[in-house]
Amino acid sequence: MEINEFEKVVRQQEGSLSLAFPALMRKVYVWMTLALAISGVTAYGVAHSENLLALIYGNRLVFWGLIIAELALVFTVSAAINRLSLTTATLLFILYSVVNGATLSYIFAAFSTAVITKVFFITAGTFAAMALYGYFTKSDLSKMGKIAFMALIGLIIASLVNLFMHSPMLDLIVSYAGVLVFVGLTAWDTQKIKQMLAMQEFADEGAQKIALMGALSLYLDFINLFIYLLRIFGGRD
């Protein structure tokens, strides 16, 4: 049977993975885990401070300022990663994790610890399964990834529309669609990260920047998957 071009590239890469590859992949998940921990601790801390909750959710200027800051940080790191030093990029990633944790603090105020814990483990299991699939599959997931990205744009538009409609049914549909989208993106991003890091001969600053961007992508996949699953299972409780 003829091997397609994608499988050839994968086999060539797997047969010539440099010694730097395992270390770079570990860095991806270490940075991602660190960012999730920072966001979780920040969210928990803000949620248990009435003054901080009131400041963020009682003042639209502060709330939207944080949202804009999040977007600015992501765009800055993504667009200027080649011009930033690894230290600066890492610090911006950590800062983003803190700001994102602050904006997600409502989770601890709106849902019980039991629900949050249950959904976290569901998210972790789902994420791990799709990350493993993306890492080990020989299939080219780029088409699926592009479809998932286009669907993500549709999700954003539907979510904005529902801010005005306040439709519980549309919210539920968006939540289920969001889970499917980020399940697909997790597998696709994992495959892309593996392919990019497999091409790096050394764990130099440039390669570590690629690993950092991979960690940011997977962090966003995990957070969004968690939020959509929480909207589904949390609503039932």
ABEGO torsion letter per residue (X at the ends): XBBBAAAAAAAAAAAABBAAAAAAAAAAAAAAAAAAAAAAAAAAAAAABAAAAAAAAABAAAAAAAAAAAAAAAAAAAAAAAABBAAAAAAAAAAAAAAAAAAAAAAAAABBAAAAAAAAAAAAAAAAAAAAAAAABABBAAAAAAAAAAAAAAAAAAAAAAAAAGBAAAAAAAAAAAAAAAAAAAAAAAAAAAAAAAABABBBAAAAAAAAAAAAAAAAAAAAAAAAAAAAAAAAX
